Amino acid sequence: MSRCPLFVVALSLIAIGGCAASGRLSPLKPIEQRLIYPRGGTSESEAPDDEALDARFTATDGVRLHGRFYDHPDRRAVVLFCHGNAGNVVNWSRAAKELRDRHGVAVLVFDYRGYGQSEGTPDEPGILRDARAARRWLADETEVAEQDILLIGRSLGGGVAVDLAANDGARGLVLMSTFSSLPDVATHHMSWMLPHWNMTQRLDSAGKIVRYKGPLLQSHGDADNVVPIESARKLFDAANKPKQFFVIPRGGHNDPITDNFHEQLAQFLDDVLSPI
């Protein structure tokens, strides 16, 4: 999540009648989806990248998706990067290349349905399907088993990465600026709107991560005013060992990746990954 759409979700609920209906049957679901998945960002036609391999693949429900693959000639790991809720692979390519160059890893950054050149309309079940399709493509391209791929998720992408790791396993899981669940974040901002009752998009990572048995590195800024650090700690507390929680002093939600975090990630890679 690169913005704070949950405030707007709550205000929209007020404006059109609040708790008119609840859960997944709510007539407010289309509004909620538009606010949680704002998409936007740079048009891919304006910013081609000659360093990337164009990745085209299809989710199990037939939605055609797009990503960019940044290989490394001596890759020590293969990474699937799940980005935040705003922008597309053009905006997130810088982070993907930074991971490749600083850590010697191959990285696929992909767009959820409705983002960039990916077809469809985003919702929770859809973006989770998209991540599975992306990992299948990445495994085929690199000839690495899906469970040997390292998952990195930022903000909204953390919820996507947790779901994939919890249900299908992963070589390692790295989470940046992510949350225990979407209703938990909304409750922090406006508890009186009863988000746990009304929200249809949930991404209950704290409830899922207990099924993940691999190593975890989680980072969060202590000045994050979008996803409170308490939500991140709730997620971390629910996770199995081995796990590490790295606090970024004065770190905000949309800040660039810090050198200190890169140092933590380098150590994490040394500890849990062997050359692939």
Secondary structure, 3 states (H helix, E strand, C coil): CCCCHHHHHHHHHHHCCCCCCCHHHCCCHHHHHHHHCCECCCCHHHCCCCCCEEEEEECCCCCEEEEEEECCCCCCEEEEEECCCECCHHHHHHHHHHHHHHHCEEEEEECCCCCCCCCCCCCHHHHHHHHHHHHHHHHHHHCCCHHHCEEEEECHHHHHHHHHHHHHCCCEEEEECCCCCHHHHHHHHHHHHCHHHHCCCCCCHHHHHHHCCCCEEEEEECCCCCCCHHHHHHHHHHCCCCEEEEEECCCCCCCCCCHHHHHHHHHHHHHHCCCC
